Amino acid sequence: MIWLPKVGSHIFLFAAIKFVYCIRGLIYVKLIIMYYNKLELDNLGLASIGSNVLIDKTVLIHNPNLVSISNNSRIDAYVILSGKITICKNVHIAAFSFLNGGKLGITVSDFSGFAYGVYAFTSSDDYSGSTLTGPTIPTKFKKTNEKEIIIEKHCIIGARSMIFPGVKLSLGTAIGAMSLVTRSTLPWKIYFGIPAKEIKDRSRDLLLLETEFLNEQ
Ligand SMILES: CC(C)(COP(=O)(O)OP(=O)(O)OC[C@H]1O[C@@H](n2cnc3c(N)ncnc32)[C@H](O)[C@@H]1OP(=O)(O)O)[C@@H](O)C(=O)NCCC(=O)NCCS
């Protein structure tokens, strides 16, 4: 049988409302603790930072002077940003992702996103055996393949995928979870697998929603 308070039900209601407000307050406080505030963001020493940017306090930024982040973008817990990185508007980088931009850089354009644990790196050692490898070795003893990565607008990269140096994800590309992207993609296609292959077309309906969304801003 369900217990329903008859006597003093207004006290019960008051307690319930108070409880809801406490929980809301706790969530709000948690958000404040999780993300840097405006002053803290300004003190990170980034090359540039837009408005309404959220960066979790656990994010590791190796070369803040090479990192630019535009309006309304969000970077979640335990992400590592290294080297030259340009993050445009309304970009989301989910937890545990790693972006190594090196000298040439990674650009993530408007409305694109990395799901959990996506790795993108612009340089890789020569694995053929013809040179030495690793960061402890002087450059004259090794041959590093270093190429820029470009993620165009409206790309989405599924969890635990990997993006190799020199890849350009063209406008509207979707990459399925756990994919290995070794080559550039065609616009408005869905790819997945190891190595990632084109599977089917991706709808462009989201462009109408983009216009609607931007008109509301
Ligand atoms: C690629 C993706 C978008 C395809 O979705 P979909 O169009 O609904 O395709 P389906 O789920 O019907 O899968 C079609 C086939 O491809 C396979 N497949 C789907 N995604 C795959 C992937 N990432 N890698 C390998 N195979 C995959 C399915 O097992 C299925 O195989 P089957 O026909 O032999 O049964 C989706 O599977 C995906 O990977 N989404 C990303 C999820 C993610 O990372 N989210 C982040 C958390 S927010």
The ligand as a MOL file (V3000), in Angstrom:
LIG
                    3D

  0  0  0     0  0            999 V3000
M  V30 BEGIN CTAB
M  V30 COUNTS 48 50 0 0 0
M  V30 BEGIN ATOM
M  V30 1 C 28.1770 4.3670 -38.1510 0
M  V30 2 C 26.8080 4.4980 -37.5360 0
M  V30 3 C 26.3780 5.9390 -37.5610 0
M  V30 4 C 25.8820 3.6520 -38.4160 0
M  V30 5 O 24.6100 3.6910 -37.8860 0
M  V30 6 P 23.3690 3.0790 -38.7340 0
M  V30 7 O 23.2760 3.7840 -40.0290 0
M  V30 8 O 22.1730 3.1230 -37.8550 0
M  V30 9 O 23.8080 1.6260 -39.0890 0
M  V30 10 P 23.4220 0.2710 -38.3440 0
M  V30 11 O 23.5190 0.4110 -36.8750 0
M  V30 12 O 22.1160 -0.1900 -38.9190 0
M  V30 13 O 24.5740 -0.7080 -38.8130 0
M  V30 14 C 24.6780 -1.2400 -40.1130 0
M  V30 15 C 25.7220 -2.3300 -40.0890 0
M  V30 16 O 27.0360 -1.7580 -39.8560 0
M  V30 17 C 27.6080 -2.2560 -38.6490 0
M  V30 18 N 28.2310 -1.1290 -37.9400 0
M  V30 19 C 27.6200 -0.0220 -37.4560 0
M  V30 20 N 28.5020 0.8170 -36.9090 0
M  V30 21 C 29.7180 0.2480 -37.0590 0
M  V30 22 C 31.0270 0.6560 -36.6990 0
M  V30 23 N 31.2480 1.8310 -36.0660 0
M  V30 24 N 32.0490 -0.1470 -37.0120 0
M  V30 25 C 31.8230 -1.3400 -37.6560 0
M  V30 26 N 30.5850 -1.7850 -38.0190 0
M  V30 27 C 29.5450 -0.9900 -37.7140 0
M  V30 28 C 26.4250 -2.8070 -37.8580 0
M  V30 29 O 26.8330 -3.8280 -36.9830 0
M  V30 30 C 25.5360 -3.3380 -38.9880 0
M  V30 31 O 26.0500 -4.5570 -39.4550 0
M  V30 32 P 25.0640 -5.7140 -40.0020 0
M  V30 33 O 24.3280 -5.1210 -41.1800 0
M  V30 34 O 25.9830 -6.8380 -40.3750 0
M  V30 35 O 24.1450 -6.0290 -38.8830 0
M  V30 36 C 26.7530 4.0000 -36.0780 0
M  V30 37 O 26.8260 2.5940 -36.0160 0
M  V30 38 C 27.8680 4.5790 -35.2050 0
M  V30 39 O 28.9930 4.0900 -35.1510 0
M  V30 40 N 27.5160 5.6690 -34.4900 0
M  V30 41 C 28.4170 6.3960 -33.6200 0
M  V30 42 C 28.0560 6.1380 -32.1650 0
M  V30 43 C 28.9720 6.9090 -31.2520 0
M  V30 44 O 30.1660 6.7680 -31.2570 0
M  V30 45 N 28.3720 7.7480 -30.4490 0
M  V30 46 C 29.1430 8.5360 -29.5340 0
M  V30 47 C 28.5170 8.6620 -28.2060 0
M  V30 48 S 27.4990 10.0940 -28.2260 0
M  V30 END ATOM
M  V30 BEGIN BOND
M  V30 1 1 1 2
M  V30 2 1 2 3
M  V30 3 1 2 4
M  V30 4 1 2 36
M  V30 5 1 4 5
M  V30 6 1 5 6
M  V30 7 2 6 7
M  V30 8 1 6 8
M  V30 9 1 6 9
M  V30 10 1 9 10
M  V30 11 2 10 11
M  V30 12 1 10 12
M  V30 13 1 10 13
M  V30 14 1 13 14
M  V30 15 1 14 15
M  V30 16 1 15 16
M  V30 17 1 15 30
M  V30 18 1 16 17
M  V30 19 1 17 18
M  V30 20 1 17 28
M  V30 21 1 18 19
M  V30 22 1 18 27
M  V30 23 2 19 20
M  V30 24 1 20 21
M  V30 25 1 21 22
M  V30 26 2 21 27
M  V30 27 1 22 23
M  V30 28 2 22 24
M  V30 29 1 24 25
M  V30 30 2 25 26
M  V30 31 1 26 27
M  V30 32 1 28 29
M  V30 33 1 28 30
M  V30 34 1 30 31
M  V30 35 1 31 32
M  V30 36 2 32 33
M  V30 37 1 32 34
M  V30 38 1 32 35
M  V30 39 1 36 37
M  V30 40 1 36 38
M  V30 41 2 38 39
M  V30 42 1 38 40
M  V30 43 1 40 41
M  V30 44 1 41 42
M  V30 45 1 42 43
M  V30 46 2 43 44
M  V30 47 1 43 45
M  V30 48 1 45 46
M  V30 49 1 46 47
M  V30 50 1 47 48
M  V30 END BOND
M  V30 END CTAB
M  END
